[in-house]
Amino acid sequence: MKERGGWIYVVTNRPNGVLYVGVTANLARRAYAHREGLVDGFTRRYGLKRLAYVERHADIGMAIQREKTIKGWRRTWKVRLIMTGNPEWRDLYDEIM
C-alpha cells in the first residue's frame, strides 16, 4: 500500500510569537481546525491561529521524521526557517487554501 504525502506546518499567535510545529496529511483541514480553535490543548490555549510555515513531503513517514527533527531544534533555528520563506510572518492560510 502506498503512503499518502504529508505536510509540516508551524502555527503562531503573532510574528515572533509562540510556535507550534505539527504534521498532517490534510493541511486544509488542520489549518482550519487551528484557526477555529477546534484543536484542544497547546494551540488553543495560546491562540495559535496564524499559519506561518508549510513544507510538503511526498511521503507521510518522511514528514513525520522531519517534524520530529524540527521539534528538536532550538527556537532560533525555527524562527530562521520561517524567516527564510515568510519574512513578514504572513498568515499563509489564504495562500494555500
N, C-alpha and C positions, 0 to 999 in steps of 0.2 A: 504494500500500500504506500502510495506517495504522500509525503507530509506536505501540508499547506505551508505557505510562507508566513512570515511574521513581521511585526513592527516593534522597534524600540521607540519609546517616547519619553519625553520629560515634560511634566506639567509644573507650573509655578503659580504663585499668587500675584507676583509683580516682578518687574525687572530686578534681577539680582536678589530675588526673594528666596523663600523656602522651595526646595527642589524635591521632586519625586520622580524616580526612574521606574518605568514599567515596561511590560512586554504584552503583546496581544496579537491574535490572528485577525481581529476585526477592529481596525483603528477607528473607523467612523463611530461604531457603537461604543467603544471605550471612551473616546474623547467626549461624546455626548453625555455619557454617564458621569464623567468628571464635571463637566460644565453645569449639569443639573443637580449636582450633589447627591447622586444616586449611589455612589460608592462609599460604603461605611469606612470609618477609620481615619487614618492619617490625612488623606487628601481632602476629605470633607471637613475635618477638624481645623485644618489650616487654610481652607478656602482655595485649594489648588485647582484652578479652572483654566488657566492660560496654557495652551499647548505651545511650548517654546522650542521643541526639537523633535524631529522624527527621523527614523532611519529604517529603510526597508531591507528585509532579508528574504531570499528565495526559500529558505528552509527554516521552519519554526525552531528546530533544535539549535541552529546557529544563532537565531535571535535570542533564545533563552540564555545561551552561553555569553553572548555579547552583553545582555542585560546584567548578568552576574558580574561580569568584568567591570562594567561602568559603575555599578553599585559599590564596588570595592575601591573606586577611585577617590582621591581627595576632592573636596568641593571645588577647589580652584581649577582642577582638570575638567570637571563637569561644566563649570562656567565657561571655560575656554572652548569646549566643544560646542556649546550653544552659541557663543560669540562668533565662532568661525562661520556658521551658516545663517545666523539670525542676530546680527549685532544690535538691532533695535529692540530685541525681545518682543517682536510682533506675536500676536496670537495667530498661530498657523491654522487654526480650526477652519476658518472660511476658505483658506487657500487650498486645503486638501479635500474638503468635502464637496 
